[in-house]
Amino acid sequence: MALAQGSGELIWWPYMIAKYGLTFLWLLVPACLLQYPLNLEIGRYTLLTGESIFHGFIRLNRRLGIFLWLLMSVSFFWFGAFASAGGTAMAELTHWPAGWSQREQSLFWGYLSIAVFLAAILASGVVYTLIERFMKLVAVVTVVGLLSACLQSDVTATLPEFARGLLGPTAAMARPWEAGDASKLLTAITFAGLGGFWILFYSYWLRDKGAGMAGWVGRITGLGGSEEAVLSDGFLPRDEPESAARWQTWRRFLSADILVGILGNLLTTLMTCLLAYALLFPKGLLPQEYELAVVQSQFFAVSWGEIGRLLFLVVAAAFLTDTWLATADAVSRIQADIVLTLFPAAQRWPARRWYYLFLGLLTLITCFTMQLDAPGPLILTSAVIGFAGTILFPPLLYWLNHRLLPPHLPAWAKPHRRPWLLAVSFAVYLTLAFLYLRSVLGF
């Protein structure tokens, strides 16, 4: 939930509402709910096998797994933009270093936040615990602050019209559509929560929690060894009444855990959209360039004045830069897991050493790419590349969980319902891809 607050919720949905009014608001709820079946299938595979979802993709087809690995790696070259986006808030808050341009100040604070978080990761005995606690704090402060702002009279006055906008467009578009906003709208819809390759992080978080069979196989890496290891060495659930009862408990946990993230994220996004409609839309204020997290400070200022504005800048900096923290950690875990899965000889190094190696490489790469453009375009670049993965996930998850795995499972662990929700997600994402290409290419 905290990771998802990074771009769509704070930046792109408020941008679309501030620019086009309520025209696209009706897409928000479906966009969030579309991710439920993907999270469910990703979590299901990890709970039943203890393996990461990427290990499962490699098990489906080695070449396909390598292709997804390369695509994912490219998409995450640009995520340093979240640190520089958080830097825009700190630059506005401090106007320091004095005499530097807004861009230079934003990059300075972005690099400083990376250095602080990297030091925290290296000093932490259990990295996941550090990240989970920090992000919980950020999520709670964000929700409390937004809720307080939404209760102000200037905001509640727009609530009836806003609620009608959730049901469909209520009026003509506030301004003519600009083709350049196609990437922003695609990102807002697809990343209303964890989109693209970010959604695969969920598998690794479940493993670090020791959820289901993941409690038997350790952390960070998969089992390694032969391609059939997990299907033959006893790491699948046994066909026993006790195992069946445990599976029912874990399945309920999985659904509840996913819904906390999705519904909590939906609530946050609805509040930022309401505030954008009440406070930014009438003034034509748009989050962009090196003010990507600046104009939204009006959200807290409406209830707490100047102190609220300053508090929002601190919070915005925290939940944008913690996106860098969580992403750097998760991608390093994924890279280590894939290398150890694909190349058995790599197991001569312990998993933790591979993790730190990739963490260092990602830090260097993202520090470089932060220099290439303003945060917004870099975030969009990462999102559009990641969307290619989003289209592929539904059919791959179907083949993995409903074709490859069931013959090796007890009857009570096999899926008993048709994955029609997964099919709906696939159809919608495929349609979005077509509409995006038509808008960008003009065909």
C-alpha positions in Angstrom: 0.0 0.0 0.0 2.8 2.4 0.9 4.8 1.6 -2.2 1.7 2.1 -4.4 1.3 5.6 -3.0 4.4 6.6 -5.0 3.3 7.7 -8.4 -0.3 7.0 -9.5 -1.9 8.1 -6.3 0.2 11.2 -5.6 1.1 12.3 -9.1 -0.8 11.0 -12.1 -4.3 10.7 -10.8 -4.2 14.2 -9.3 -2.7 15.4 -12.6 -5.5 13.9 -14.7 -8.2 15.3 -12.3 -6.5 18.7 -12.0 -6.3 19.0 -15.8 -9.4 17.2 -17.1 -11.8 17.4 -14.1 -13.9 14.3 -13.5 -13.7 13.0 -17.1 -11.6 9.9 -16.2 -12.5 9.4 -12.6 -14.9 6.6 -13.3 -11.9 4.5 -14.4 -10.3 4.6 -10.9 -12.2 1.9 -9.1 -12.0 -0.7 -11.9 -8.3 0.1 -12.3 -7.6 -0.8 -8.7 -9.8 -3.9 -8.7 -8.2 -5.3 -11.9 -5.0 -6.0 -9.8 -6.8 -8.3 -7.4 -6.7 -11.5 -9.5 -3.1 -10.9 -10.5 -2.1 -10.5 -6.8 -4.1 -13.6 -5.9 -2.5 -15.8 -8.5 1.0 -14.6 -7.7 0.4 -15.2 -4.0 -1.2 -18.6 -4.6 1.9 -19.9 -6.4 4.3 -18.7 -3.7 2.1 -20.0 -0.8 1.8 -23.5 -2.4 5.4 -23.9 -3.6 7.5 -21.5 -1.5 9.1 -20.4 -4.7 9.2 -16.9 -6.1 6.9 -16.1 -9.0 9.9 -15.5 -11.3 11.1 -19.0 -10.5 7.7 -20.2 -11.7 8.0 -18.2 -14.9 11.4 -19.8 -15.6 9.9 -23.2 -14.9 7.2 -22.5 -17.5 9.8 -21.6 -20.2 13.4 -20.8 -19.6 13.7 -18.4 -22.6 10.5 -16.7 -21.6 11.8 -16.2 -18.1 15.0 -14.7 -19.5 13.0 -12.3 -21.7 11.0 -11.1 -18.7 14.1 -10.8 -16.7 15.7 -8.5 -19.3 12.5 -6.5 -19.8 12.2 -6.1 -16.0 15.8 -5.0 -15.7 15.4 -2.3 -18.3 12.2 -1.0 -16.8 13.9 -0.5 -13.4 16.8 1.5 -14.8 14.7 4.6 -14.3 13.2 4.2 -10.8 15.8 6.7 -9.4 13.2 9.2 -10.6 11.2 8.5 -7.4 14.1 9.8 -5.3 14.4 12.9 -7.4 10.6 13.3 -7.3 10.8 13.2 -3.5 13.7 15.7 -3.9 11.3 18.2 -5.5 9.3 18.3 -2.2 12.5 18.7 -0.1 13.8 21.5 -2.4 10.5 23.4 -2.0 10.6 22.8 1.7 14.2 24.0 2.3 15.2 26.0 -0.8 18.6 24.6 0.0 21.5 24.5 -1.1 21.1 28.2 -1.5 21.9 29.6 -4.9 21.3 26.3 -6.7 18.5 25.9 -9.3 15.3 24.0 -8.5 16.6 21.0 -10.6 19.9 21.0 -8.8 18.3 21.2 -5.4 15.9 18.4 -6.2 18.7 16.1 -7.4 20.8 17.0 -4.3 18.0 15.9 -2.0 17.3 12.8 -4.2 20.9 11.7 -3.9 21.0 12.4 -0.2 17.8 10.3 0.4 19.4 7.4 -1.5 22.5 7.7 0.6 20.5 7.6 3.8 18.3 4.7 2.8 21.2 2.7 1.4 23.0 3.2 4.7 19.9 2.0 6.5 19.7 -1.1 4.4 23.4 -2.0 4.9 23.1 -1.5 8.7 19.8 -3.4 9.1 20.1 -7.1 10.2 16.7 -7.9 8.6 16.1 -5.6 5.7 12.4 -6.5 5.1 11.6 -5.6 8.7 13.2 -2.1 8.3 11.3 -1.4 5.1 8.0 -2.7 6.4 8.1 -0.6 9.6 9.1 2.6 7.8 6.5 2.2 5.1 3.8 1.5 7.6 4.6 4.8 9.3 4.5 6.7 6.0 1.2 5.1 5.0 -0.5 5.9 8.3 0.6 9.5 8.3 -0.4 10.0 4.7 -3.9 8.6 5.2 -4.5 10.6 8.4 -3.3 13.8 6.7 -5.4 13.3 3.6 -8.5 12.4 5.6 -8.2 15.5 7.7 -7.9 17.6 4.5 -10.9 16.0 2.9 -13.1 16.9 5.9 -12.7 20.6 5.3 -15.8 22.5 4.1 -14.1 23.7 0.8 -13.5 20.0 -0.1 -16.7 18.4 1.2 -18.8 20.9 -0.9 -17.5 19.2 -4.0 -18.2 15.7 -2.7 -21.7 15.1 -4.3 -20.4 16.0 -7.8 -17.2 14.0 -7.2 -19.3 11.0 -6.2 -21.3 11.2 -9.5 -18.0 11.3 -11.4 -17.3 7.8 -10.1 -20.2 6.5 -12.0 -19.2 7.9 -15.4 -18.3 11.2 -17.1 -20.8 13.9 -15.9 -19.9 16.7 -18.3 -17.8 17.5 -21.3 -14.0 17.3 -20.9 -12.8 20.4 -19.1 -10.1 21.0 -21.8 -9.2 19.4 -25.2 -7.4 16.1 -24.9 -3.6 16.2 -25.4 -2.0 13.1 -27.0 1.0 13.6 -24.8 -1.1 12.7 -21.8 -1.7 9.1 -23.1 1.3 7.8 -21.2 0.1 9.5 -18.0 -3.4 8.1 -18.3 -2.0 4.6 -19.0 0.2 4.9 -16.0 -2.6 6.1 -13.8 -4.8 3.2 -14.7 -2.3 0.4 -14.8 -0.4 1.6 -11.8 -3.4 2.3 -9.6 -1.6 0.2 -7.0 1.3 -2.1 -7.9 1.5 -2.2 -11.6 4.0 -3.5 -14.1 6.8 -5.5 -12.6 6.1 -3.9 -9.2 3.3 -6.4 -8.8 5.7 -9.3 -8.7 7.3 -7.9 -5.6 4.3 -9.3 -3.7 5.7 -12.8 -4.2 9.0 -11.9 -2.6 7.3 -10.1 0.4 5.2 -13.3 1.1 8.4 -15.3 1.0 10.1 -13.0 3.5 7.1 -13.3 5.7 7.4 -17.1 5.6 3.9 -17.4 4.3 2.6 -20.9 3.4 5.3 -23.2 2.1 7.7 -20.3 2.0 8.3 -20.9 5.7 10.2 -24.1 4.7 12.5 -22.8 2.0 14.3 -19.8 3.5 14.6 -16.2 2.3 15.7 -14.3 -0.7 16.5 -17.2 -3.0 14.5 -20.1 -4.4 15.4 -23.8 -4.0 17.9 -23.9 -6.9 18.9 -27.2 -8.3 16.9 -29.0 -11.0 13.8 -27.7 -12.7 11.7 -30.3 -11.0 13.1 -29.8 -7.5 10.0 -28.2 -5.9 7.7 -30.8 -7.5 9.6 -33.8 -6.1 11.4 -33.1 -2.9 8.5 -32.6 -0.5 8.1 -28.8 -0.5 4.6 -29.0 -1.9 1.7 -29.5 0.6 1.1 -33.1 1.7 -2.3 -34.6 1.2 -3.2 -34.6 4.9 -6.2 -33.1 6.8 -3.9 -30.9 8.8 -2.4 -29.5 5.6 -5.9 -28.9 4.1 -6.9 -26.9 7.2 -3.8 -24.9 7.0 -4.3 -24.1 3.4 -7.8 -22.7 4.1 -6.2 -20.4 6.7 -3.5 -19.3 4.3 -6.0 -18.7 1.5 -8.1 -16.5 3.7 -5.0 -14.6 4.8 -4.0 -14.1 1.2 -7.3 -12.6 0.2 -7.4 -10.3 3.3 -3.8 -9.2 2.8 -4.4 -8.3 -0.9 -7.6 -6.4 -0.1 -5.9 -4.4 2.6 -3.4 -3.2 0.0 -5.9 -2.6 -2.8 -8.7 -1.0 -0.8 -6.3 1.0 1.3 -4.7 2.2 -1.9 -8.1 3.0 -3.4 -9.1 5.0 -0.4 -5.8 7.0 -0.6 -6.3 7.6 -4.3 -9.9 8.7 -3.9 -8.8 11.3 -1.4 -6.0 12.7 -3.5 -8.4 12.9 -6.5 -11.1 14.6 -4.4 -8.5 17.1 -3.1 -7.2 17.7 -6.6 -10.7 18.4 -7.9 -11.5 20.7 -5.0 -8.2 22.6 -4.7 -6.1 22.1 -7.9 -8.6 21.9 -10.7 -10.2 25.4 -10.1 -6.7 26.9 -10.2 -5.3 24.9 -13.0 -2.3 23.7 -10.9 -0.6 20.6 -12.3 2.1 18.3 -10.8 4.9 18.3 -13.4 8.6 18.9 -14.1 10.5 19.8 -10.9 7.3 20.6 -9.0 6.1 17.0 -9.2 5.3 16.8 -5.5 4.9 20.5 -4.8 1.5 21.8 -5.9 -0.2 18.9 -3.9 1.0 20.6 -0.7 -2.4 22.4 -1.0 -3.9 19.1 0.2 -2.7 19.6 3.8 -2.6 23.4 3.7 -6.4 23.5 3.4 -6.8 22.1 7.0 -3.5 23.0 8.7 -2.3 26.1 6.9 1.4 26.7 6.4 2.3 24.0 8.9 0.2 21.6 6.9 1.9 22.6 3.6 5.3 22.0 5.1 4.2 18.7 6.7 2.9 17.5 3.3 6.2 18.2 1.6 7.9 16.1 4.3 5.4 13.3 3.9 5.5 13.5 0.1 9.3 13.3 0.2 9.1 10.3 2.5 6.6 8.2 0.4 8.3 9.0 -2.9 11.8 8.2 -1.7 10.6 5.1 0.2 9.5 3.9 -3.3 13.1 4.0 -4.2 14.0 2.1 -1.0 11.4 -0.6 -1.4 12.1 -0.9 -5.2 15.9 -1.1 -4.8 15.4 -3.8 -2.1 12.8 -5.9 -4.1 14.6 -5.7 -7.4 17.9 -6.7 -5.8 16.1 -9.7 -4.3 14.6 -10.6 -7.7 17.9 -10.3 -9.5 19.7 -12.5 -6.9 16.9 -15.0 -7.1 16.9 -15.2 -10.9 20.7 -15.5 -11.1 20.7 -18.4 -8.6 17.8 -20.1 -10.4 19.2 -19.8 -13.9 22.9 -20.4 -13.1 23.6 -23.2 -10.5 27.3 -22.2 -10.5 26.3 -18.9 -9.1 25.4 -20.7 -5.8 29.1 -20.7 -4.9 28.3 -17.2 -3.7 25.8 -16.8 -0.9 22.5 -15.2 -1.7 23.2 -12.2 0.5 26.3 -11.4 -1.4 24.4 -11.4 -4.8 21.8 -9.2 -3.1 24.3 -6.6 -2.1 26.0 -6.7 -5.5 22.8 -6.0 -7.3 21.9 -3.3 -4.7 25.1 -1.5 -5.5 24.6 -1.8 -9.3 21.0 -0.5 -9.1 22.1 2.4 -6.9 24.8 3.4 -9.5 22.5 3.0 -12.5 19.6 4.9 -11.0 21.9 7.7 -9.8 23.0 8.1 -13.4 19.5 8.0 -15.0 18.2 10.6 -12.6 20.3 13.1 -14.5 18.7 12.4 -17.8 15.3 14.1 -17.4 12.8 15.5 -15.0 11.3 12.9 -12.6 7.9 12.7 -14.4 9.2 11.6 -17.9 11.5 9.0 -16.2 8.7 7.5 -14.2 6.5 7.3 -17.3 9.4 5.6 -19.2 9.6 2.9 -16.5 5.8 2.5 -16.4 5.3 2.1 -20.2 8.1 -0.5 -20.4 6.6 -2.3 -17.3 3.2 -2.3 -19.0 4.4 -4.8 -21.5 5.0 -7.2 -18.6 1.5 -6.5 -17.2 -0.1 -7.7 -20.5 1.8 -11.0 -20.3 1.2 -11.8 -16.6 -2.5 -13.0 -16.8 -1.9 -15.7 -19.4 1.4 -16.8 -17.7 -0.3 -17.0 -14.3 -3.1 -19.0 -15.8 -0.8 -21.5 -17.3 1.3 -21.7 -14.2 -1.4 -22.1 -11.6 -4.1 -23.8 -13.6 -2.1 -26.1 -15.9 1.4 -26.7 -14.7 0.9 -26.9 -10.9 -2.4 -28.7 -10.4 -1.3 -32.3 -11.3 1.3 -32.1 -8.5 -1.2 -30.9 -5.8 -3.7 -32.6 -3.5 -7.3 -32.2 -4.6 -8.1 -29.6 -1.9 -5.2 -27.3 -3.2 -6.2 -27.3 -6.8 -8.1 -24.3 -8.2 -11.8 -25.2 -8.4 -13.1 -22.1 -10.1 -12.6 -20.8 -13.6 -10.2 -17.9 -13.6 -12.6 -15.5 -15.2 -11.3 -12.5 -13.2 -7.9 -13.2 -14.6 -9.4 -13.2 -18.1 -11.1 -9.9 -17.5 -7.8 -8.3 -16.4 -6.1 -9.6 -19.5 -8.8 -8.3 -21.8 -8.7 -4.9 -20.2 -4.9 -4.6 -20.3 -4.8 -5.7 -23.9 -7.5 -3.1 -24.8 -5.5 -0.4 -23.0 -2.4 -1.4 -25.0 -4.4 -1.0 -28.3 -5.9 2.3 -27.3 -2.5 3.6 -26.1 -0.8 2.7 -29.4 -3.6 4.3 -31.4 -3.3 7.5 -29.4 0.5 7.6 -29.6 0.9 6.4 -33.2 -2.3 8.0 -34.5 -3.8 4.9 -36.2 
